[in-house]
Amino acid sequence: MDTSRMYSSSLPWKVLSSNVSLNVLTEGWNLASPEEGAEEEIRQFTVYVGFDTPFFEVPVVQLGLSGFDIDQRDSARLMVKAENITEFGFHATLTTWAGSRVYAAEVNWIAIGP
C-alpha cells in the first residue's frame, strides 16, 4: 500500500467558494453574437479565477451555473467547466453553440483541498 499520498486525520482541509458574474460588458465576451451562417459554431469564453490563498496541493473544484440571461428566441445552450486547476486558481470555461445568444451568466464555485 502506497502511503505517500495519505493524509493524517489532523490535516486541516481548506474550503474556498465564491461566484463569478460575467456578461456582455466583460472584456472579450463572445457568447452573445453567433456569426451569421455558422449554425453549429461552438463558442467559448474563459476567465481565470484566482484563490485568495493558495492550497498546498491541487484542490477539487466544483462549478455550478446559478443564473443566466439567454435570448428567448434561442434554445438555452450553456455549459460550464473548471479547467487547468492549480493550487493558485483555475479557468472557468463557458461554452455555447448553434444560434444561442448568452448575454450573461453567473457561476458559483467551491474548491476543497489541503
CNS distance restraints for C-alpha pairs under 8 A (distance, minus, plus):
assign (resid   7 and name CA) (resid  11 and name CA) 6.58 0.50 0.50
assign (resid  11 and name CA) (resid 114 and name CA) 7.32 0.50 0.50
assign (resid  12 and name CA) (resid 114 and name CA) 6.46 0.50 0.50
assign (resid  13 and name CA) (resid 112 and name CA) 6.92 0.50 0.50
assign (resid  13 and name CA) (resid 113 and name CA) 5.52 0.50 0.50
assign (resid  13 and name CA) (resid 114 and name CA) 4.67 0.50 0.50
assign (resid  14 and name CA) (resid  55 and name CA) 7.36 0.50 0.50
assign (resid  14 and name CA) (resid 111 and name CA) 7.99 0.50 0.50
assign (resid  14 and name CA) (resid 112 and name CA) 5.76 0.50 0.50
assign (resid  14 and name CA) (resid 113 and name CA) 5.49 0.50 0.50
assign (resid  14 and name CA) (resid 114 and name CA) 5.70 0.50 0.50
assign (resid  15 and name CA) (resid 110 and name CA) 7.05 0.50 0.50
assign (resid  15 and name CA) (resid 111 and name CA) 5.72 0.50 0.50
assign (resid  15 and name CA) (resid 112 and name CA) 4.66 0.50 0.50
assign (resid  15 and name CA) (resid 113 and name CA) 6.82 0.50 0.50
assign (resid  16 and name CA) (resid  51 and name CA) 7.60 0.50 0.50
assign (resid  16 and name CA) (resid 110 and name CA) 5.73 0.50 0.50
assign (resid  16 and name CA) (resid 111 and name CA) 5.26 0.50 0.50
assign (resid  16 and name CA) (resid 112 and name CA) 6.67 0.50 0.50
assign (resid  17 and name CA) (resid 108 and name CA) 7.45 0.50 0.50
assign (resid  17 and name CA) (resid 109 and name CA) 5.44 0.50 0.50
assign (resid  17 and name CA) (resid 110 and name CA) 4.21 0.50 0.50
assign (resid  17 and name CA) (resid 111 and name CA) 6.21 0.50 0.50
assign (resid  18 and name CA) (resid 108 and name CA) 5.88 0.50 0.50
assign (resid  18 and name CA) (resid 109 and name CA) 5.67 0.50 0.50
assign (resid  18 and name CA) (resid 110 and name CA) 6.81 0.50 0.50
assign (resid  19 and name CA) (resid 106 and name CA) 6.90 0.50 0.50
assign (resid  19 and name CA) (resid 107 and name CA) 5.46 0.50 0.50
assign (resid  19 and name CA) (resid 108 and name CA) 4.16 0.50 0.50
assign (resid  19 and name CA) (resid 109 and name CA) 5.95 0.50 0.50
assign (resid  20 and name CA) (resid 106 and name CA) 5.67 0.50 0.50
assign (resid  20 and name CA) (resid 107 and name CA) 5.23 0.50 0.50
assign (resid  20 and name CA) (resid 108 and name CA) 6.45 0.50 0.50
assign (resid  21 and name CA) (resid 104 and name CA) 7.56 0.50 0.50
assign (resid  21 and name CA) (resid 105 and name CA) 6.09 0.50 0.50
assign (resid  21 and name CA) (resid 106 and name CA) 4.47 0.50 0.50
assign (resid  21 and name CA) (resid 107 and name CA) 6.56 0.50 0.50
assign (resid  22 and name CA) (resid  26 and name CA) 5.98 0.50 0.50
assign (resid  22 and name CA) (resid 104 and name CA) 5.59 0.50 0.50
assign (resid  22 and name CA) (resid 105 and name CA) 5.45 0.50 0.50
assign (resid  22 and name CA) (resid 106 and name CA) 6.28 0.50 0.50
assign (resid  23 and name CA) (resid  29 and name CA) 6.85 0.50 0.50
assign (resid  23 and name CA) (resid 103 and name CA) 5.56 0.50 0.50
assign (resid  23 and name CA) (resid 104 and name CA) 3.93 0.50 0.50
assign (resid  23 and name CA) (resid 105 and name CA) 6.33 0.50 0.50
assign (resid  24 and name CA) (resid  29 and name CA) 5.69 0.50 0.50
assign (resid  24 and name CA) (resid  30 and name CA) 7.83 0.50 0.50
assign (resid  24 and name CA) (resid  32 and name CA) 7.05 0.50 0.50
assign (resid  24 and name CA) (resid 103 and name CA) 5.54 0.50 0.50
assign (resid  24 and name CA) (resid 104 and name CA) 6.43 0.50 0.50
assign (resid  25 and name CA) (resid  29 and name CA) 7.26 0.50 0.50
assign (resid  28 and name CA) (resid  45 and name CA) 7.73 0.50 0.50
assign (resid  29 and name CA) (resid  45 and name CA) 6.43 0.50 0.50
assign (resid  30 and name CA) (resid  43 and name CA) 7.11 0.50 0.50
assign (resid  30 and name CA) (resid  44 and name CA) 7.36 0.50 0.50
assign (resid  30 and name CA) (resid  45 and name CA) 6.62 0.50 0.50
assign (resid  31 and name CA) (resid  43 and name CA) 6.27 0.50 0.50
assign (resid  31 and name CA) (resid  44 and name CA) 6.97 0.50 0.50
assign (resid  31 and name CA) (resid  45 and name CA) 7.05 0.50 0.50
assign (resid  31 and name CA) (resid  95 and name CA) 7.86 0.50 0.50
assign (resid  31 and name CA) (resid  96 and name CA) 6.78 0.50 0.50
assign (resid  31 and name CA) (resid 100 and name CA) 7.88 0.50 0.50
assign (resid  31 and name CA) (resid 101 and name CA) 6.04 0.50 0.50
assign (resid  31 and name CA) (resid 102 and name CA) 5.25 0.50 0.50
assign (resid  31 and name CA) (resid 103 and name CA) 6.95 0.50 0.50
assign (resid  32 and name CA) (resid 100 and name CA) 7.45 0.50 0.50
assign (resid  32 and name CA) (resid 101 and name CA) 4.20 0.50 0.50
assign (resid  32 and name CA) (resid 102 and name CA) 4.68 0.50 0.50
assign (resid  32 and name CA) (resid 103 and name CA) 5.25 0.50 0.50
assign (resid  33 and name CA) (resid 101 and name CA) 6.03 0.50 0.50
assign (resid  34 and name CA) (resid  38 and name CA) 7.00 0.50 0.50
assign (resid  34 and name CA) (resid  39 and name CA) 7.84 0.50 0.50
assign (resid  34 and name CA) (resid  41 and name CA) 7.60 0.50 0.50
assign (resid  34 and name CA) (resid  43 and name CA) 7.97 0.50 0.50
assign (resid  34 and name CA) (resid  98 and name CA) 7.39 0.50 0.50
assign (resid  34 and name CA) (resid  99 and name CA) 5.84 0.50 0.50
assign (resid  34 and name CA) (resid 100 and name CA) 7.19 0.50 0.50
assign (resid  34 and name CA) (resid 101 and name CA) 6.90 0.50 0.50
assign (resid  35 and name CA) (resid  39 and name CA) 7.99 0.50 0.50
assign (resid  38 and name CA) (resid  98 and name CA) 7.13 0.50 0.50
assign (resid  38 and name CA) (resid  99 and name CA) 7.91 0.50 0.50
assign (resid  39 and name CA) (resid  97 and name CA) 7.74 0.50 0.50
assign (resid  39 and name CA) (resid  98 and name CA) 4.48 0.50 0.50
assign (resid  39 and name CA) (resid  99 and name CA) 5.70 0.50 0.50
assign (resid  40 and name CA) (resid  97 and name CA) 6.11 0.50 0.50
assign (resid  40 and name CA) (resid  98 and name CA) 4.32 0.50 0.50
assign (resid  40 and name CA) (resid  99 and name CA) 7.57 0.50 0.50
assign (resid  41 and name CA) (resid  97 and name CA) 5.50 0.50 0.50
assign (resid  41 and name CA) (resid  98 and name CA) 5.48 0.50 0.50
assign (resid  42 and name CA) (resid  95 and name CA) 7.04 0.50 0.50
assign (resid  42 and name CA) (resid  96 and name CA) 5.98 0.50 0.50
assign (resid  42 and name CA) (resid  97 and name CA) 4.32 0.50 0.50
assign (resid  42 and name CA) (resid  98 and name CA) 6.75 0.50 0.50
assign (resid  43 and name CA) (resid  95 and name CA) 5.75 0.50 0.50
assign (resid  43 and name CA) (resid  96 and name CA) 5.45 0.50 0.50
assign (resid  43 and name CA) (resid  97 and name CA) 5.83 0.50 0.50
assign (resid  44 and name CA) (resid  93 and name CA) 6.59 0.50 0.50
assign (resid  44 and name CA) (resid  94 and name CA) 5.57 0.50 0.50
assign (resid  44 and name CA) (resid  95 and name CA) 4.44 0.50 0.50
assign (resid  44 and name CA) (resid  96 and name CA) 6.53 0.50 0.50
assign (resid  45 and name CA) (resid  93 and name CA) 5.67 0.50 0.50
assign (resid  45 and name CA) (resid  94 and name CA) 5.27 0.50 0.50
assign (resid  45 and name CA) (resid  95 and name CA) 6.58 0.50 0.50
assign (resid  46 and name CA) (resid  91 and name CA) 6.30 0.50 0.50
assign (resid  46 and name CA) (resid  92 and name CA) 5.58 0.50 0.50
assign (resid  46 and name CA) (resid  93 and name CA) 4.29 0.50 0.50
assign (resid  46 and name CA) (resid  94 and name CA) 6.33 0.50 0.50
assign (resid  47 and name CA) (resid  91 and name CA) 5.55 0.50 0.50
assign (resid  47 and name CA) (resid  92 and name CA) 5.42 0.50 0.50
assign (resid  47 and name CA) (resid  93 and name CA) 6.59 0.50 0.50
assign (resid  48 and name CA) (resid  89 and name CA) 7.25 0.50 0.50
assign (resid  48 and name CA) (resid  90 and name CA) 5.89 0.50 0.50
assign (resid  48 and name CA) (resid  91 and name CA) 4.44 0.50 0.50
assign (resid  48 and name CA) (resid  92 and name CA) 6.35 0.50 0.50
assign (resid  49 and name CA) (resid  89 and name CA) 5.49 0.50 0.50
assign (resid  49 and name CA) (resid  90 and name CA) 5.41 0.50 0.50
assign (resid  49 and name CA) (resid  91 and name CA) 5.94 0.50 0.50
assign (resid  49 and name CA) (resid  92 and name CA) 6.98 0.50 0.50
assign (resid  50 and name CA) (resid  88 and name CA) 5.92 0.50 0.50
assign (resid  50 and name CA) (resid  89 and name CA) 4.15 0.50 0.50
assign (resid  50 and name CA) (resid  90 and name CA) 6.57 0.50 0.50
assign (resid  51 and name CA) (resid  88 and name CA) 5.58 0.50 0.50
assign (resid  51 and name CA) (resid  89 and name CA) 5.13 0.50 0.50
assign (resid  53 and name CA) (resid  88 and name CA) 7.31 0.50 0.50
assign (resid  54 and name CA) (resid  87 and name CA) 5.32 0.50 0.50
assign (resid  54 and name CA) (resid  88 and name CA) 4.80 0.50 0.50
assign (resid  54 and name CA) (resid  89 and name CA) 7.67 0.50 0.50
assign (resid  55 and name CA) (resid  59 and name CA) 6.84 0.50 0.50
assign (resid  55 and name CA) (resid  87 and name CA) 4.79 0.50 0.50
assign (resid  55 and name CA) (resid  88 and name CA) 6.74 0.50 0.50
assign (resid  55 and name CA) (resid 113 and name CA) 6.60 0.50 0.50
assign (resid  55 and name CA) (resid 114 and name CA) 6.02 0.50 0.50
assign (resid  56 and name CA) (resid  87 and name CA) 6.44 0.50 0.50
assign (resid  56 and name CA) (resid 113 and name CA) 7.74 0.50 0.50
assign (resid  56 and name CA) (resid 114 and name CA) 5.58 0.50 0.50
assign (resid  57 and name CA) (resid  86 and name CA) 7.65 0.50 0.50
assign (resid  57 and name CA) (resid  87 and name CA) 5.49 0.50 0.50
assign (resid  57 and name CA) (resid 113 and name CA) 6.87 0.50 0.50
assign (resid  57 and name CA) (resid 114 and name CA) 6.17 0.50 0.50
assign (resid  58 and name CA) (resid  85 and name CA) 6.68 0.50 0.50
assign (resid  58 and name CA) (resid  86 and name CA) 5.02 0.50 0.50
assign (resid  58 and name CA) (resid  87 and name CA) 4.61 0.50 0.50
assign (resid  58 and name CA) (resid 113 and name CA) 6.90 0.50 0.50
assign (resid  59 and name CA) (resid  85 and name CA) 7.56 0.50 0.50
assign (resid  59 and name CA) (resid  86 and name CA) 7.29 0.50 0.50
assign (resid  59 and name CA) (resid  87 and name CA) 6.57 0.50 0.50
assign (resid  59 and name CA) (resid 111 and name CA) 5.91 0.50 0.50
assign (resid  59 and name CA) (resid 112 and name CA) 5.25 0.50 0.50
assign (resid  59 and name CA) (resid 113 and name CA) 4.27 0.50 0.50
assign (resid  59 and name CA) (resid 114 and name CA) 7.13 0.50 0.50
assign (resid  60 and name CA) (resid 111 and name CA) 5.48 0.50 0.50
assign (resid  60 and name CA) (resid 112 and name CA) 5.32 0.50 0.50
assign (resid  60 and name CA) (resid 113 and name CA) 6.31 0.50 0.50
assign (resid  61 and name CA) (resid  82 and name CA) 6.83 0.50 0.50
assign (resid  61 and name CA) (resid  85 and name CA) 7.64 0.50 0.50
assign (resid  61 and name CA) (resid 109 and name CA) 6.93 0.50 0.50
assign (resid  61 and name CA) (resid 110 and name CA) 5.68 0.50 0.50
assign (resid  61 and name CA) (resid 111 and name CA) 4.36 0.50 0.50
assign (resid  61 and name CA) (resid 112 and name CA) 6.64 0.50 0.50
assign (resid  62 and name CA) (resid  82 and name CA) 7.21 0.50 0.50
assign (resid  62 and name CA) (resid 109 and name CA) 5.60 0.50 0.50
assign (resid  62 and name CA) (resid 110 and name CA) 5.41 0.50 0.50
assign (resid  62 and name CA) (resid 111 and name CA) 6.53 0.50 0.50
assign (resid  63 and name CA) (resid  80 and name CA) 6.98 0.50 0.50
assign (resid  63 and name CA) (resid  81 and name CA) 6.69 0.50 0.50
assign (resid  63 and name CA) (resid  82 and name CA) 6.69 0.50 0.50
assign (resid  63 and name CA) (resid 107 and name CA) 6.59 0.50 0.50
assign (resid  63 and name CA) (resid 108 and name CA) 5.79 0.50 0.50
assign (resid  63 and name CA) (resid 109 and name CA) 4.48 0.50 0.50
assign (resid  63 and name CA) (resid 110 and name CA) 6.75 0.50 0.50
assign (resid  64 and name CA) (resid  80 and name CA) 7.35 0.50 0.50
assign (resid  64 and name CA) (resid 107 and name CA) 5.58 0.50 0.50
assign (resid  64 and name CA) (resid 108 and name CA) 5.19 0.50 0.50
assign (resid  64 and name CA) (resid 109 and name CA) 6.28 0.50 0.50
assign (resid  65 and name CA) (resid  80 and name CA) 6.96 0.50 0.50
assign (resid  65 and name CA) (resid 105 and name CA) 7.46 0.50 0.50
assign (resid  65 and name CA) (resid 106 and name CA) 6.13 0.50 0.50
assign (resid  65 and name CA) (resid 107 and name CA) 4.63 0.50 0.50
assign (resid  65 and name CA) (resid 108 and name CA) 6.37 0.50 0.50
assign (resid  66 and name CA) (resid 105 and name CA) 7.77 0.50 0.50
assign (resid  66 and name CA) (resid 106 and name CA) 5.52 0.50 0.50
assign (resid  66 and name CA) (resid 107 and name CA) 5.52 0.50 0.50
assign (resid  66 and name CA) (resid 108 and name CA) 6.32 0.50 0.50
assign (resid  67 and name CA) (resid 105 and name CA) 5.61 0.50 0.50
assign (resid  67 and name CA) (resid 106 and name CA) 4.93 0.50 0.50
assign (resid  67 and name CA) (resid 107 and name CA) 7.11 0.50 0.50
assign (resid  68 and name CA) (resid 102 and name CA) 7.43 0.50 0.50
assign (resid  68 and name CA) (resid 103 and name CA) 7.57 0.50 0.50
assign (resid  68 and name CA) (resid 104 and name CA) 5.34 0.50 0.50
assign (resid  68 and name CA) (resid 105 and name CA) 4.15 0.50 0.50
assign (resid  68 and name CA) (resid 106 and name CA) 6.16 0.50 0.50
assign (resid  69 and name CA) (resid 102 and name CA) 6.01 0.50 0.50
assign (resid  69 and name CA) (resid 103 and name CA) 5.32 0.50 0.50
assign (resid  69 and name CA) (resid 104 and name CA) 4.95 0.50 0.50
assign (resid  69 and name CA) (resid 105 and name CA) 6.41 0.50 0.50
assign (resid  70 and name CA) (resid  74 and name CA) 7.47 0.50 0.50
assign (resid  70 and name CA) (resid  76 and name CA) 6.37 0.50 0.50
assign (resid  70 and name CA) (resid 100 and name CA) 7.27 0.50 0.50
assign (resid  70 and name CA) (resid 101 and name CA) 5.69 0.50 0.50
assign (resid  70 and name CA) (resid 102 and name CA) 4.48 0.50 0.50
assign (resid  70 and name CA) (resid 103 and name CA) 5.80 0.50 0.50
assign (resid  70 and name CA) (resid 104 and name CA) 7.22 0.50 0.50
assign (resid  71 and name CA) (resid 100 and name CA) 7.17 0.50 0.50
assign (resid  71 and name CA) (resid 101 and name CA) 5.50 0.50 0.50
assign (resid  71 and name CA) (resid 102 and name CA) 6.59 0.50 0.50
assign (resid  71 and name CA) (resid 103 and name CA) 7.43 0.50 0.50
assign (resid  74 and name CA) (resid  99 and name CA) 6.53 0.50 0.50
assign (resid  74 and name CA) (resid 100 and name CA) 5.17 0.50 0.50
assign (resid  74 and name CA) (resid 101 and name CA) 6.92 0.50 0.50
assign (resid  75 and name CA) (resid  99 and name CA) 7.95 0.50 0.50
assign (resid  75 and name CA) (resid 100 and name CA) 6.05 0.50 0.50
assign (resid  76 and name CA) (resid 100 and name CA) 6.63 0.50 0.50
assign (resid  77 and name CA) (resid  96 and name CA) 5.41 0.50 0.50
assign (resid  77 and name CA) (resid  97 and name CA) 6.65 0.50 0.50
assign (resid  77 and name CA) (resid 100 and name CA) 6.27 0.50 0.50
assign (resid  78 and name CA) (resid  94 and name CA) 6.78 0.50 0.50
assign (resid  78 and name CA) (resid  95 and name CA) 5.61 0.50 0.50
assign (resid  78 and name CA) (resid  96 and name CA) 4.85 0.50 0.50
assign (resid  78 and name CA) (resid  97 and name CA) 7.91 0.50 0.50
assign (resid  78 and name CA) (resid 102 and name CA) 7.92 0.50 0.50
assign (resid  79 and name CA) (resid  94 and name CA) 5.60 0.50 0.50
assign (resid  79 and name CA) (resid  95 and name CA) 5.15 0.50 0.50
assign (resid  79 and name CA) (resid  96 and name CA) 6.65 0.50 0.50
assign (resid  80 and name CA) (resid  92 and name CA) 6.84 0.50 0.50
assign (resid  80 and name CA) (resid  93 and name CA) 5.63 0.50 0.50
assign (resid  80 and name CA) (resid  94 and name CA) 4.59 0.50 0.50
assign (resid  80 and name CA) (resid  95 and name CA) 6.50 0.50 0.50
assign (resid  80 and name CA) (resid 107 and name CA) 7.88 0.50 0.50
assign (resid  81 and name CA) (resid  92 and name CA) 5.75 0.50 0.50
assign (resid  81 and name CA) (resid  93 and name CA) 5.25 0.50 0.50
assign (resid  81 and name CA) (resid  94 and name CA) 6.64 0.50 0.50
assign (resid  82 and name CA) (resid  90 and name CA) 6.48 0.50 0.50
assign (resid  82 and name CA) (resid  91 and name CA) 5.76 0.50 0.50
assign (resid  82 and name CA) (resid  92 and name CA) 4.82 0.50 0.50
assign (resid  82 and name CA) (resid  93 and name CA) 6.43 0.50 0.50
assign (resid  83 and name CA) (resid  90 and name CA) 6.00 0.50 0.50
assign (resid  83 and name CA) (resid  91 and name CA) 5.12 0.50 0.50
assign (resid  83 and name CA) (resid  92 and name CA) 6.36 0.50 0.50
assign (resid  83 and name CA) (resid  93 and name CA) 7.19 0.50 0.50
assign (resid  84 and name CA) (resid  90 and name CA) 5.46 0.50 0.50
assign (resid  84 and name CA) (resid  91 and name CA) 5.96 0.50 0.50
assign (resid  85 and name CA) (resid  89 and name CA) 6.00 0.50 0.50
assign (resid  85 and name CA) (resid  90 and name CA) 4.32 0.50 0.50
assign (resid  85 and name CA) (resid  91 and name CA) 6.94 0.50 0.50
assign (resid  86 and name CA) (resid  90 and name CA) 6.17 0.50 0.50
assign (resid  96 and name CA) (resid 100 and name CA) 6.65 0.50 0.50
assign (resid  96 and name CA) (resid 102 and name CA) 7.73 0.50 0.50
